């Protein structure tokens, strides 16, 4: 039951979409029953009924427990929202606009729909918290990640391109430079490596200062030749087997988010 409440809470974060989805489902079912037109029946058969079945499965106590405890429940739920929900809301909205009797009314409704969507978007808080929509490159990847990745890949030493990036920088590395191997990305840890697990615990789970002696120990043991540190964090100890080789600060005048702070790149020292 706790897992079910967790999933329901996830859905209920976006209340307007949930309510509109319920309205669209009810409308399609009524139309398919009353009018029996081809469009309503197809919407019922291919979107509403499969969505209902999928929702029942997701909120089943057994499935809900597995999603919350064993798997990425947010990824599964996002798939549910992105595919059937998006199709249904779009189709029913167009259907409602098309039902208006006069051409002028249809045009006004079509113009009003985007403004209604913007009004209920909440300022796109989720998007802005991940990336500020400032695309400074073709890859749509934060510039600090590109600069660090390029430096590592172009480094002329014989060291393998294995690196430890802090969150949220590690979310973007594979997208831009998949040849760089990391111990973890967000909460996805290389479970085959004890060193990767320990690096994740030391760097991401430590509430106080990060112990660089432990980072150094596990990075060497795991074969990670490069380490990126956020200069704004608090540390104890030192990376005794590494040397600083590069430093970057995308916006030295201010730190508005994690992507414009100063980062230091360390490389495994020669002879280590």
Secondary structure, DSSP 4 states (H G I P E B T S, - for coil): -HHHHHHHHHHHTSHHHHHHHHHHHHHHHHHHHHT--HHHHHHIIIIIHHHHHHHHHHTSHHHHHHHHHTS-HHHHHHHHIIIIIHHHHHHHHHHHHHH-SSHHHHHHHHHHHHHHHHHTTGGGHHHHHH--S---STT---HHHHHHHHHHHH--SS---BEE--TTTHHHHHHH-TTSB-SEETTEE-TT-HHHHHHHHHHHS-SS-EEHHHHHHHHHHHT--EEEEETTS-EES--TTEEEEEEEETTTT---STTSSEEEEEEEPTT-
